[in-house]
Amino acid sequence: MKKSILIFVIVSLLSPSIYAQTQQKDSKYGIETDILWPFFPGLTRTQMTIKLWQKGDLRGDLLAGVNVLFPQNRETEGRFADYSIVTGYRQYLWKGLHVEYSQTTGLGVLQNHVTTPKTYNSFDWAATGYIGYKFEFLQKKLYLIPQFGVERVLYKSNPWPIYEDNTLTKEVGETPFILGSLRFGYNF
């Protein structure tokens, strides 16, 4: 009788954990960082994702994080660095296919401008639109997101002259630019 009770207790204790291993808990939160940007253009972005809603393959995620562009020399400007907060929204359309809108708001610092040795501290606001695909692996705990997009600086509180090339003859200002992203993430 004691042996039967012991076997029953062991089977009872193992059953929920066996069942739990076959059921994939749907993750509401994730954290991701760009693994391409530290090498080019010398920027880090780390952000948290929060699932707001889901209906089948359609899903909406809120994004919040930080960007740090380490000081680097730019031929047509000077030594530039950026420290900003990121907010955004990612809309899944079908499986991992998604579009994303994000904005960065923060401090842009330009030291030793190429034509005037001045330092410019500016409150900057930029917007980015992406399209990409989320590849999940290891029981949907880890994921990789390649994305392509366009970014535009919308506002600078203290703009500085930006030139077309290193001849420093034609001023062009801020222009939209194409960028790629490769984000590595973890769902928890």
N, C-alpha and C positions, 0 to 999 in steps of 0.2 A: 504494500500500500504506500509506504514512504517513497519507494522508487517511482511509482506512478505519479504521485503528487509532485515530486521533484521534476520529472519529465514534463508534466503539465505546466509547471511554473516556468521552466526554461523555454518551452515553446511559446507560452503566453508573453514572456518578456521579449522574445526575438521577433514575434509576429509584427508588432507595430513598427519596429525598425526595418524589417524587410519590406513592409508595405511602404514606409516612408521613402525608402531608397528607390522604389519604382515610380513614385509620384514626383514630378518635377515641380517644385514650388515656384510660382510665378514671381519673379523679382520686380519690386517696385523701384528700387534705388540702384544706381550704378555710379562708378567713378571712372573717368577716362582721362588720358593724357595723350598729347600728340607725340609720336615717336619719330616723326620726320623733321619737325620744325626746329629742334635744338641744333640740327646740322645745317639746315637752310630754312629760314633766314637767320637763325640764332635766337629763337623765341621759344618759350615754354608756355603751354596752355594746359591747365588741369581744371577739370570741371566735374560737377556732380550732375547726374541726370535723375529726374523724378518722373515716374509714369503718372500722368494726369488722368488718362482714360484709355480704354481699349475696347474695340468691338470687332472681333475677328482679326483680320490682318491690319485694319486701321488702328492707329495708336498715336497718341500725342504725348511728348515728353517735354518737360521744362528743363532748361539748362542754366546752371549758375557756376561761375568759377573765376579764375584769375589768369591774366596774361602777363608775362614779363619778357620784354624784348631787351636783351642785354646790350649795353653800350657798344656801338659799332660805327665805324667810319663810313660815311656815304660821300662819294665823289662830288656830288652836286649840292650837298647841304652842309655837312659837318659831322660831328660825333653825336649820334642819335640813340636815345633809349626811351622805352615806353613801359609804364606800369599801370595796368588797367583791370577793371572788373568786367566780366563777361556775363551777359544774360541772353537767353534765346529760347527758341521753340523748335523742336524736331517733329515733323509730321511723317509718319510711316504710311505709305500708300499701298504697298503689296509686299508681304513678307519683310525682307530687310531693306527694300527700296524706300528711300525717304528724301524729303527736301528739308532744309534747315535754314532758319534765319537766326542770326546772332548779332549782337551789338557789343562793342567794347567802349567803355567810358573810363577815362583816367588821365594821368599826367604824362605828357610827352615832353621830353627834355632834349633840346639841341644845344650842344656846346661848341664853341669855336666855329661859328658859321664861316663858310668858305670865302665869302666876299667881305663880311663884316665880322670881326672876331667876337661878336656878341654871343651871349647865352640867351636862349628863348625857353621859357617855361610856359607850357600851353595846356589848357584843359581840352582834350580831344574826344571826339565822338565819331565812331566809324560803324558802318553796317556791312554785313556779309551775308550772301546767299549761297547755299551749297546744294548739291545733289550728290547722293552717295548710296552705298549699300552696306548693311550690317551683316557680317559673317560671324555666327556664334559657334563656339566649340566647347568641349569639356563640359557636357551637360548644361549648356547655355550659361555657364558661369563666366567664361572669358569671351571677348569678342574683339573684332578688328573692323574698323570702318574706313575704307578709302573714300575720299570725297574730293570734288572739284567745285570751285566757286569763284565769285567775283566780290571784291571788297572795295569800298569807297569811303573815304574820310568825308564826313558830312559837316563837321564843325571843328574849328580850331579857334580858341580864344586869343591866341597870340601867334598868328601865322608868320612864317619866315619865307624869304624867297627860295624857290626851288627851280633849278635850271634844267634845260633839256639834256645837256651833255656837259662834259668837263671843260668845254671852252668858256662856259659861264657867260654866254652872250644872250641866250633866249630864255626868258623866265616862263615856266609852264604851270607852276602851281601843282596842287594835288590832282591826280588822275586816277580813275578806277584801274585795278589790276587783277589779273587772274592768279589764283593760287590753288594749290593742292594740299591735302591734309591726309594723314594716316594716323588714326586714333586707335589706341589700345585701351580696352576697358575691362572692368570687372563688375558683374552683377552681384549684389548681396541682398 
